[in-house]
Amino acid sequence: MDIRKSILNRLKLAYAPLTGYEFAIVKNDPLIESAMEKASLYVIGQRPIITFENVVPDSFNYALHFEIHQKGNPNILKGKLPLIQECVDSKPEDTIALAFNFLDRQNIQEQFPLGNLHGFSLAKQLPECREFLLWFSPEKLLQNWWKKQIDCEIEGDYKSFLNYNVHYVGKATKQSILKRLTGHNTFQDILSIENPITYKDLPAHEIVLLCYEFQDNLEFRAFGYDTDVKEMTATLMGENFPKQETIFLDAEKALIKAMEPNYNTELFKSYPKSKDGLFKDNYNYISYSFADPITLKYSQGEIMGSLNYLGGDKIIIKDNKECSLIKEQ
């Protein structure tokens, strides 16, 4: 009896989605680069601008009330963010200062409620300075919320704000994604060439970078009665498991094969055959799914992620021959 083996790979966002504008600001930030150190796969997508609207401080509850809007999206999210956040070890006796980032810097608003914000930040007020604590874009706040990293209340259809038209899929296995994309020709081309979804909006506020790392790479093997003991022992010790870089290289090909993004010149038509992916490992079953509630849209369809481990659409490869997309039921 031959050994039958499967590997189930689940991708998750290493950091919140970053617009081209935000990327230009944080690309040299060592903390963000550290947060992305395990990420080697990225998607460049596009969606209509998302903003904070009707932002009002609540001094009684020491919180910030806000709405999240997206152009062309009839849904509105209503939120409440306590200013004291356990994740940054702030205390009830702390004084928290707020700074707001306006999408139109020529039109700075001075009275609440505030609107047309692409972000805001929290800082602890100290006697001589302010100590930065947190910053939020709408997508960063939502991602921190669904990962339960912050204390926040959100009401509404948040998934409708997380649809991205895919332009490009790439990898960065030899250097960090931030370094890879600094001066990246295709990234600059997309920012320069793509028309805005909403007339007169800047593509830098619509083009989004999604950086992925693996949440899991789960391998299953079924051994026959005549399997070599040394091979079984090596497998149990993890010696036969493919390198993480190899799985990333295979994942890139699988995503490009499935979605055929417009800006990818190599579409890997012969995948799953490859010299540097998982083809040589002879898996009977390979799957790729996404652990975040994001939808990747492309010309022929869409791939939906899910917070539910068993949920979400899956790209599957059977017996090193067939590659297909299985939709969540």
Protein Blocks (a to p, Z undefined) as FASTA:
>chain_A
ZZddddddddddfbdcddfklmmmmmmgmklmmmmmmpcbdcdddddddddehiacdfkl
opaddddddehiabdcdddddfbdfklopafkbccddddddfblmlccfbdcdehiabdc
dddddfkbccdfbdcdfklmmmmmmnopaccddedjfklmmcccdfbdcddfkbcfklmm
gopaklmmmmmmpccfbghiafklmpccdddddfbdcddddddfklcfklmmmmmnopmp
ccfklmmmmmmmmmmmmnopaklmbgolmbcbdfklmmlnopabdcdddfbfcdcddfkl
ccdddfblkgccddddeehlagcddddZZ
